[in-house]
């Protein structure tokens, strides 16, 4: 026997639902968190997204902000004028440009096992990659090219540590008297 359709039943209040949580969830979805600190501080919740971005000197739709060159056979080359807007919060733009101009820091690092492996290979064989490939510590049977890549990665990720390690390998310089 078929069940009655849900729409035919009368509406009942669900006491097991937390309406406060539901509203918070809805608001969180409706107004997502802005990750950038400069934009978040200048944001006005009473304005639309397009209006907020326009006040900061940013664009909501890049197709509208950049002029499009129209080429016609009769007139030659013409340009559509971009809409001019007044920037009321120029400090956001300057802060974003300043942040973009700062050099990025590389957070890439190598595991301590790989560093020990590379240091062992350099200590034993200097720059002979074929010998490194035949070394008994080469558990993963890396080819000479793979070992060279690992050493270059070590040089790139830890340059100070690499130079200090190479200096410790060189024989001590005799003192001139």
PLY file of the C-alpha trace (Angstrom):
ply
format ascii 1.0
element vertex 177
property float x
property float y
property float z
element edge 176
property int vertex1
property int vertex2
end_header
0.00 0.00 0.00
1.51 3.38 -1.01
2.44 5.98 1.57
0.65 9.29 1.81
2.48 12.18 0.19
4.37 14.46 2.54
2.66 17.58 1.23
-0.70 16.15 2.25
0.32 15.93 5.91
-0.23 18.87 8.19
2.81 20.96 9.14
4.21 20.24 12.58
6.86 22.16 14.51
10.09 20.24 14.89
11.23 20.64 18.48
14.48 18.78 17.79
15.74 21.48 15.40
17.83 24.28 16.86
16.58 27.37 15.06
19.45 29.51 16.36
22.01 27.12 14.85
20.09 27.01 11.59
20.10 30.80 11.31
23.83 30.98 12.08
24.50 28.34 9.45
22.44 30.25 6.89
24.17 33.55 7.68
27.58 31.91 7.48
26.74 30.56 4.06
25.23 33.87 2.95
28.12 36.03 4.23
31.31 33.98 3.89
34.44 35.00 5.80
36.75 37.29 3.82
40.29 35.96 4.10
42.14 39.15 3.15
42.52 41.41 6.20
42.55 44.72 4.29
39.34 43.96 2.42
37.66 42.51 5.55
38.37 45.68 7.57
37.03 47.99 4.85
33.94 45.87 4.09
30.51 47.38 4.76
27.79 44.76 5.32
25.02 47.18 4.33
26.38 47.52 0.78
26.38 45.02 -2.04
29.52 43.14 -3.03
29.90 45.11 -6.27
29.50 48.44 -4.45
32.01 47.48 -1.72
34.62 46.47 -4.26
33.98 49.62 -6.31
34.55 51.79 -3.21
37.89 50.05 -2.65
39.01 50.57 -6.24
38.64 46.89 -7.09
36.36 45.38 -9.68
33.46 42.98 -9.46
33.38 42.21 -13.17
36.64 42.66 -15.11
34.75 42.60 -18.40
33.04 45.84 -17.46
36.08 47.55 -15.97
38.48 47.07 -18.90
37.65 48.79 -22.16
37.10 46.49 -25.13
38.62 47.49 -28.43
36.00 47.43 -31.17
37.29 47.02 -34.70
34.97 48.00 -37.46
35.71 48.09 -41.16
34.38 51.61 -41.67
35.67 53.57 -38.66
38.99 51.84 -37.97
39.79 51.15 -34.35
37.47 52.45 -31.65
37.39 51.96 -27.90
34.44 51.59 -25.62
34.81 53.88 -22.62
35.23 52.17 -19.28
32.83 53.31 -16.57
34.59 55.77 -14.26
33.99 55.23 -10.55
35.03 57.22 -7.51
37.28 55.36 -5.09
36.36 56.28 -1.51
38.74 53.80 0.16
42.07 54.09 -1.72
44.08 52.86 1.27
42.90 49.30 0.60
44.44 49.38 -2.87
47.76 50.75 -1.59
47.91 48.10 1.15
47.20 45.33 -1.36
49.89 46.64 -3.73
52.38 46.88 -0.86
51.62 43.32 0.22
51.97 42.04 -3.34
55.32 43.83 -3.69
56.87 42.09 -0.69
59.08 39.12 -1.53
57.52 35.79 -0.68
59.15 33.46 1.78
59.71 29.90 0.73
58.39 27.46 3.29
59.57 24.37 1.40
61.79 22.11 3.44
63.13 18.59 3.22
62.76 15.74 5.65
65.64 15.11 8.05
66.06 11.61 6.58
66.58 13.02 3.10
69.04 15.62 4.41
71.06 12.89 6.16
70.95 10.75 3.02
72.22 13.59 0.81
74.94 14.55 3.29
76.10 10.93 3.52
76.28 10.66 -0.27
78.25 13.91 -0.61
80.55 12.97 2.28
81.36 9.56 0.77
81.43 10.26 -2.96
81.68 14.09 -3.43
80.21 14.56 -6.94
80.46 11.04 -8.38
76.79 10.22 -8.95
77.44 6.77 -10.43
79.20 5.73 -7.23
76.34 7.17 -5.20
73.89 5.00 -7.13
75.93 1.91 -6.13
76.23 2.92 -2.47
74.75 0.51 0.08
72.78 3.35 1.73
70.88 3.83 -1.54
67.97 1.74 -0.24
65.46 2.97 -2.80
67.85 2.25 -5.70
67.84 5.82 -6.94
69.47 6.40 -10.31
72.35 8.90 -10.63
69.94 11.49 -12.07
67.51 11.04 -9.17
70.33 11.48 -6.66
71.52 14.61 -8.50
67.97 16.01 -8.30
67.81 15.32 -4.56
71.15 17.05 -4.00
70.05 20.06 -6.07
66.81 20.21 -4.09
68.86 20.21 -0.86
71.02 23.04 -2.23
67.92 25.03 -3.18
65.92 24.52 0.02
68.75 24.82 2.55
71.51 26.94 0.97
73.11 28.10 4.25
73.13 24.60 5.69
74.61 23.24 2.43
77.43 25.82 2.38
78.22 25.16 6.04
78.30 21.40 5.35
80.61 21.84 2.35
82.90 24.11 4.40
83.13 21.43 7.10
84.21 18.87 4.48
87.03 20.95 3.05
90.44 20.40 4.64
91.50 23.09 7.11
93.58 25.89 5.58
97.15 26.12 6.92
97.84 29.31 8.86
100.37 31.65 7.27
103.03 32.94 9.68
0 1
1 2
2 3
3 4
4 5
5 6
6 7
7 8
8 9
9 10
10 11
11 12
12 13
13 14
14 15
15 16
16 17
17 18
18 19
19 20
20 21
21 22
22 23
23 24
24 25
25 26
26 27
27 28
28 29
29 30
30 31
31 32
32 33
33 34
34 35
35 36
36 37
37 38
38 39
39 40
40 41
41 42
42 43
43 44
44 45
45 46
46 47
47 48
48 49
49 50
50 51
51 52
52 53
53 54
54 55
55 56
56 57
57 58
58 59
59 60
60 61
61 62
62 63
63 64
64 65
65 66
66 67
67 68
68 69
69 70
70 71
71 72
72 73
73 74
74 75
75 76
76 77
77 78
78 79
79 80
80 81
81 82
82 83
83 84
84 85
85 86
86 87
87 88
88 89
89 90
90 91
91 92
92 93
93 94
94 95
95 96
96 97
97 98
98 99
99 100
100 101
101 102
102 103
103 104
104 105
105 106
106 107
107 108
108 109
109 110
110 111
111 112
112 113
113 114
114 115
115 116
116 117
117 118
118 119
119 120
120 121
121 122
122 123
123 124
124 125
125 126
126 127
127 128
128 129
129 130
130 131
131 132
132 133
133 134
134 135
135 136
136 137
137 138
138 139
139 140
140 141
141 142
142 143
143 144
144 145
145 146
146 147
147 148
148 149
149 150
150 151
151 152
152 153
153 154
154 155
155 156
156 157
157 158
158 159
159 160
160 161
161 162
162 163
163 164
164 165
165 166
166 167
167 168
168 169
169 170
170 171
171 172
172 173
173 174
174 175
175 176
